[in-house]
Amino acid sequence: MLLSQALLPAVVFAHAALQALASNTFLAAVYEHAVILPDPTEQPVSPSDALALMNKNMDVLEGAIKEAARQGAHIIVTPEDGIYGWRFTREAIYPYLEDIPDPVVNWIPCTDPSRFGSAPVQERLSCMARNNSIYVVANIGDKKPCNSSDPSCPRDGRYQYNTDVVFDTQGKLVARYHKYNLFRGETQFNYPKEAEAVTFETPFGKFGIFTCFDILFYEPAVVLVSKMQVDTVLFPTAWMNVLPFLTAIEFHSAWAMGMRVNLLSANTHNTSKAMTAVLCGAGDGGLVVSLAGSGLFTPEGPAAYHYDSATEEGRLLLAELSTHPRLSPTYPPAINWSLYATSIKKFPGENNTFSGAVRRDIFTFSELRHKDGNCTVCQGDLCCHLVYQMSKKSKDEVYVLGAFDGLHGSLIKYHWQICTLLKCPSTNLSTCGQPVEMAQTKFEMFSLSGTFGTSYVFPEVLYSGVQLAPGEFEVLHDGRLKSKHGTSKSLVTVTLFGRLYEKDPPHPLRISPKVSP
């Protein structure tokens, strides 16, 4: 007896669900998308022109979704701004927005597209998920009308939100998230009144979701992991790569390791030198290398990642991940990030320090003058300790140990504590802290630690050419970031990146209760 077409998605989903339940792993995918951008304009285009542009991007995304499903993926994440781009004023983005309901309404746009008014984008995304029996994560814009009874209502009578949506294998809307921490250029969107901790259950684990700049703040990022205990975070992003600490693959991999959670990071792809810096990241005054770099990151390190600043091509990545990382035998133990650093005396180095700027942040540096040795550098409440041995010290390359303890940011400020082993662009010490992408020196060993005043520390190792070092370093329970063996490639930076959320000043662009970690 032949199954009807209406029953097929349910049968396929049930089979996939049973497979997921029987396994401790699932297959995840992310797609880095070279977004087709609209022509810059301050005036709104027609709804039909807006939809035509979005359909061009969704044509590309649909091809990636079909291929991911063909390879057996259970879920795919697509990027922030991946459907319409980012060149908008508040007025110009309006034709691209749809009314996105709360998922409690139990809605499948693919089978009931007009239930909440015109929603062609949600309908198409829902059908992509349903027709391919795969969870689809996408970023679109939400519009919500308001009036004078709401004292916060914008003058044009509507709220506009940067929004993530998730459709399950039936095409049902199962999650909606409004981005809480907007980057400085996102003036087309409103801040939500409250942070949303959005989670949903699947046969292959508990998921949470947030967007781009959110990853640097306590709400919602830390709340989802520490309080809501999600297994995997979905992360649509449009992340500007800013050396030396904040390239996408570098920081996102470090965040997954520091928070001990899966992170599915899908970045937009744009390597244009004329790219406007209105997207997310944390680079105030730094060198924007590109808009690229995606990956599937785990508590143990990257399962798959890709960084390419030379082409304008998208990339599909897939990897098998643990359904419940906390139950995995390889799940890393909790780290006391200051245990080792507070138990030893300071190494030499304090008498040879100098100041240098990483973007606008003034670091305290000490030059590593010898092929091997140990060194301590302090700033504020933070002391950074380094033991190292270079394979061969090149005469035209200079490395420093640096410390920073203070507020980062121009308008939106947040507190960092950073210990870093860093390559300088030249032998002129005044250049230390400026962006550098390539190196020649390898290290036999390194061990970096710091007297951090936080339990939220993210370990980074970046090789020449903006490449990660999977499996080549470890973090000991006492907070030391150590190489396992000699580095296989030339080293750009080794960094412990700490966040003191409780020292963040109030957000200047919104009024909301401050939540302490």
Secondary structure, 3 states (H helix, E strand, C coil): CCCCCCCHHHHHHHHHHHHHHCCCEEEEEEEEECCCCCCCCCCCCCHHHHHHHHHHHHHHHHHHHHHHHHCCCCEEECCCCCCCCCCCCCCCCHHHCECCCCHHHCCCCCCCCCCCCCCHHHHHHHHHHHHHCCEEEEEEEEEEECCCCCCCCCCCCEEEEEEEEEECCCCCEEEEEECCCCCCCCCCCCCCCCCCCCEEEECCEEEEECCHHHHHCHHHHHHHHHHCCCCEEEEEECECCECCCECHHHHHHHHHHHHCCEEEEEEECECCCCCCCCCECCCCCCCECCECCEEEEECCEEEEEECCCCCCCCEEEEEEEECCHHHCCCCCCCCCCCCCCCCCCCCCCHHHEEEEEECCEEEEEEECCCCEEEEEEEECCEEEEEEEEECCCCCCCCEEEEEEEEEECCCCCEEEEEEEEEECCCCCHHHCCCCCCCCCCCEEEEEEEECCCCCCEEEEEEECCCECCCCCEEECCCCCEEECCCCCCCEEEEEEEEECHHHCCCCCCCCCCCCCC
